[in-house]
Amino acid sequence: MNLDKVRVIDNPVVALNLCTMRDKNTDSQGVRIATRKITRCLLYEAAKNLPLVEQDVTTPLTTFKARTVDPDIELIISPILRAGLIFTDEAIDILPQATIRHIGMYRDETTLKPVWYYNKVPMDATNPEKFYIYITDPMLATGNSLLAAIDLYASKGIPVENIKCICIIAAPEGIKNIQKHYPDIEIITAAIDDHLNEKGYIVPGMGDAGDRIFNT
């Protein structure tokens, strides 16, 4: 596992909300609130790779050149349904110029492989070097679903360095799986946990993220 390509965002705000999110006694509303606070921190970190340009801005006092995100890039937030939806509201607030492209997969509980049921990714990527992709999923367990999502964008010629994986909790097995196929991709997470159990759940983890977030 190459930790040079894994950015763990460890600050008191993240730690506080991660503790709340993990606690089995936290209700769904509490899990959602804590998760959103963490996702906001992760998204701010991810956005550090966005290219900047200068733009004339007039304040009440003067006109000057200010730096801003290049308006010519194609910024895509790609949540893996359903748990990845928790990133959507925060992403739109922070990066209103982004397009949301949902990816629908569920995990076959026998094989632990992803099963596709929805794909809202555009088929063409003109000027792929202008695309910046943030794939979001709260839990990086086996990494199979995330790997399938990366494949979808990489196959369109989008540079791997422009694709980031954003998750709240990651397992070493999932990180190794991603890095085996995409050694240069960056993973941004709030925690690297100990291991996967025999059912493919992260330990200590938080249980099933979708069930806990959506109270199902």
C-alpha positions in Angstrom: 0.0 0.0 0.0 1.5 3.3 -1.2 0.5 5.9 1.4 2.1 8.6 -0.7 -1.0 8.5 -2.8 -3.4 8.4 0.1 -4.3 11.7 1.8 -5.8 11.2 5.3 -7.5 14.3 6.5 -7.0 14.2 10.2 -8.2 17.3 12.1 -10.3 17.7 15.2 -13.5 18.5 13.3 -13.2 15.4 11.2 -12.3 13.3 14.3 -15.3 14.5 16.2 -17.7 13.8 13.5 -16.1 10.5 12.6 -16.6 9.3 16.2 -20.3 10.4 16.1 -20.8 8.6 12.7 -19.3 5.4 13.9 -21.2 5.1 17.1 -24.0 2.5 16.8 -26.2 4.6 19.1 -26.2 7.6 16.7 -29.5 7.8 14.9 -29.8 8.3 11.1 -30.2 12.1 11.4 -27.1 12.3 13.5 -25.1 10.1 11.1 -26.2 12.2 8.1 -25.2 15.5 9.8 -21.8 14.1 10.9 -21.2 12.6 7.5 -22.0 15.9 5.7 -19.5 17.8 7.9 -16.8 15.3 7.1 -17.6 15.3 3.3 -17.2 19.1 3.3 -13.7 18.8 4.7 -12.8 16.1 2.2 -14.1 18.1 -0.7 -12.2 21.2 0.2 -9.0 19.1 0.2 -9.8 17.4 -3.1 -10.4 20.8 -4.7 -6.8 21.8 -4.2 -6.0 20.2 -7.6 -8.3 22.5 -9.6 -6.5 24.9 -12.0 -6.7 28.6 -11.3 -6.8 31.6 -13.6 -6.8 35.4 -13.1 -10.0 37.4 -13.5 -10.7 41.1 -13.3 -12.8 41.8 -10.2 -14.2 45.2 -9.2 -14.6 45.7 -5.5 -16.2 48.8 -3.9 -12.7 50.3 -3.9 -10.9 49.2 -7.0 -10.5 46.8 -9.8 -7.8 44.1 -9.5 -6.9 40.6 -10.8 -8.1 37.9 -8.5 -7.5 34.1 -8.8 -10.5 31.9 -9.4 -11.2 28.3 -10.7 -10.7 28.0 -14.4 -14.2 28.3 -15.9 -13.2 26.2 -18.9 -12.7 23.0 -17.0 -15.3 20.2 -16.8 -15.8 19.4 -13.2 -17.7 16.2 -12.4 -18.8 14.9 -9.0 -19.7 11.3 -9.4 -21.4 9.7 -6.4 -21.7 5.9 -6.3 -25.3 5.2 -5.4 -26.8 5.0 -2.9 -24.5 6.0 0.0 -22.4 8.3 -2.2 -25.5 10.6 -2.4 -24.5 12.1 1.0 -21.7 14.0 -0.8 -24.1 15.6 -3.3 -25.5 18.6 -1.3 -22.2 19.6 0.1 -20.5 19.3 -3.4 -23.1 21.6 -5.0 -22.6 24.1 -2.2 -18.8 24.1 -2.4 -18.5 23.7 -6.2 -21.6 25.1 -7.8 -20.1 24.8 -11.3 -19.8 21.0 -11.0 -22.0 18.6 -12.8 -23.4 15.6 -10.8 -23.1 12.3 -12.6 -24.5 9.4 -10.7 -23.2 5.9 -10.9 -25.5 3.1 -9.7 -23.9 -0.1 -8.4 -24.7 -2.6 -5.6 -22.4 -5.2 -4.2 -23.2 -8.9 -4.8 -23.0 -10.2 -1.2 -21.7 -13.6 -2.4 -19.0 -12.6 -4.9 -18.4 -9.0 -3.4 -18.3 -7.8 -7.0 -20.2 -4.7 -8.2 -23.4 -5.0 -10.2 -24.3 -2.1 -12.4 -27.9 -0.8 -12.5 -27.5 2.9 -13.4 -24.9 4.9 -15.4 -25.3 8.7 -15.8 -21.8 9.3 -17.2 -21.5 11.1 -20.5 -20.2 8.9 -23.4 -17.9 11.5 -24.9 -15.2 13.5 -23.2 -14.0 16.1 -25.6 -10.6 17.6 -24.5 -10.3 14.9 -21.7 -7.4 16.8 -20.1 -10.0 19.5 -19.1 -12.0 17.0 -17.1 -11.6 16.8 -13.3 -13.5 13.9 -11.7 -14.3 13.4 -8.0 -15.7 9.9 -7.4 -17.4 9.7 -4.0 -18.3 6.8 -1.8 -18.4 6.9 2.0 -16.8 3.4 2.4 -13.8 2.1 0.4 -14.1 -1.6 1.4 -13.0 -4.1 -1.3 -12.6 -1.3 -3.8 -14.4 -3.2 -6.6 -17.1 -0.6 -7.1 -14.7 2.3 -7.0 -12.4 0.5 -9.4 -15.3 0.0 -11.9 -16.1 3.7 -11.6 -12.5 4.7 -12.2 -12.4 2.4 -15.3 -15.4 4.2 -16.7 -13.7 7.6 -16.7 -10.2 6.4 -17.5 -11.5 4.6 -20.6 -12.6 8.0 -22.0 -9.0 9.2 -21.9 -9.3 11.4 -18.8 -5.9 11.6 -17.1 -5.6 9.5 -14.0 -4.1 12.5 -12.1 -7.4 14.4 -12.8 -9.5 11.6 -11.1 -9.7 11.6 -7.3 -11.4 9.0 -5.1 -13.1 10.6 -2.0 -14.3 8.3 0.8 -14.8 8.7 4.6 -13.4 5.3 5.8 -11.0 3.1 3.8 -9.8 -0.5 4.3 -6.2 -1.4 3.5 -7.5 -4.2 1.1 -9.5 -1.6 -0.9 -6.6 0.8 -1.1 -4.3 -2.0 -2.4 -6.9 -3.1 -4.9 -7.2 0.4 -6.4 -3.4 0.9 -6.4 -2.8 -2.4 -8.1 -4.7 -1.1 -11.2 -4.1 2.7 -10.8 -1.0 3.2 -8.7 -0.9 7.0 -9.4 -4.5 7.8 -8.4 -5.0 9.9 -5.3 -7.4 8.6 -2.5 -8.7 11.2 0.0 -10.1 9.8 3.2 -10.8 10.6 6.8 -9.6 7.2 8.2 -7.8 4.0 7.2 -9.3 1.2 9.3 -7.9 -2.1 10.3 -9.3 -4.8 7.9 -12.3 -6.3 6.2 -14.2 -9.1 7.8 -15.4 -12.3 6.1 -18.4 -10.5 4.7 -16.4 -7.6 3.2 -17.3 -5.0 5.8 -14.8 -2.6 7.2 -13.7 -3.2 10.8 -14.1 -1.1 13.0 -16.0 0.8 10.3 -19.6 2.0 10.9 -21.7 -0.9 9.6 -23.6 -0.5 6.3 -23.2 3.2 5.4 -26.3 3.3 3.2 -28.5 1.7 5.9 -27.3 4.1 8.6 -27.5 7.2 6.5 -31.0 6.5 5.0 -32.4 4.7 8.0 -33.2 1.5 6.1 
